[in-house]
Amino acid sequence: MEKNQIGKQMMEFNKTVFDNTFSYMATFQDQNEKIALHFLEKLPWIPQEGKKAFSESLAANKKRQEDFKAKANDNYKKVAEYFVPVETGQ
């Protein structure tokens, strides 16, 4: 097996591990978000502005999470392009 093929397989394995780990962490964060929002709804002494700020911070975190995933996918695509000549025999 050529070095380039091994490198490509290692990159694909790394992407699979990243995708699975990211999915797990996103699910974990979503569940924590639901618990926190449910808990926050039950607290009468927290002002509405505080609840709104908390919800906005959760939305901002979700946006950063999506941006990070998109950037990681773009970078994996760029790395995969380096291995295209190996597949086509160029």
C-alpha positions in Angstrom: 0.0 0.0 0.0 1.4 3.4 -0.9 2.1 6.1 1.6 -0.4 8.4 0.1 -3.2 5.8 0.4 -2.2 5.2 4.0 -2.3 9.0 4.6 -5.8 9.2 3.0 -7.1 6.4 5.1 -5.7 8.0 8.2 -7.4 11.3 7.3 -10.7 9.6 6.7 -10.5 7.7 10.0 -9.6 11.0 11.7 -12.7 12.7 10.1 -14.9 9.8 11.2 -13.7 10.1 14.8 -14.1 13.8 14.7 -17.7 13.6 13.3 -18.7 11.0 15.9 -17.2 12.9 18.8 -18.7 16.2 17.6 -22.1 14.5 17.3 -21.8 13.2 20.8 -20.7 16.5 22.2 -23.5 18.4 20.4 -26.1 15.9 21.7 -24.7 16.3 25.2 -24.8 20.1 25.0 -28.4 20.0 23.6 -29.5 17.9 26.6 -27.8 20.2 29.0 -29.4 23.2 27.3 -32.9 21.7 27.7 -32.2 20.9 31.4 -30.9 24.4 32.0 -33.9 26.1 30.3 -36.4 23.9 32.1 -34.7 24.7 35.4 -34.6 28.4 34.5 -38.3 28.5 33.8 -39.0 27.2 37.3 -37.0 30.0 39.1 -39.3 32.9 39.8 -36.6 35.2 41.2 -34.7 35.3 37.9 -35.8 38.4 36.0 -37.1 38.1 32.4 -34.1 40.0 31.2 -31.8 37.4 32.7 -33.7 34.6 31.1 -33.5 36.3 27.8 -29.8 36.9 28.1 -29.3 33.2 29.0 -31.3 32.2 25.9 -29.3 34.5 23.7 -26.0 33.1 25.0 -27.3 29.6 24.2 -28.2 30.7 20.7 -24.7 32.3 20.2 -23.1 29.1 21.4 -25.1 27.0 19.0 -24.1 29.4 16.2 -20.4 29.0 17.1 -20.8 25.2 17.3 -22.3 25.2 13.7 -19.5 27.5 12.4 -16.8 25.3 14.0 -18.3 22.2 12.4 -18.6 23.9 9.0 -15.0 25.1 9.2 -13.8 21.6 10.2 -15.6 20.1 7.2 -14.1 22.6 4.9 -10.6 21.8 6.1 -11.2 18.1 5.7 -12.3 18.7 2.2 -9.1 20.7 1.5 -7.0 17.9 2.9 -8.9 15.3 0.9 -8.1 17.3 -2.3 -4.4 16.6 -1.7 -5.1 12.9 -2.2 -7.1 13.2 -5.4 -4.0 12.6 -7.6 -3.5 9.3 -5.8 -7.0 8.1 -6.8 -6.8 9.2 -10.4 -3.2 8.0 -10.9 -1.8 11.4 -11.7 
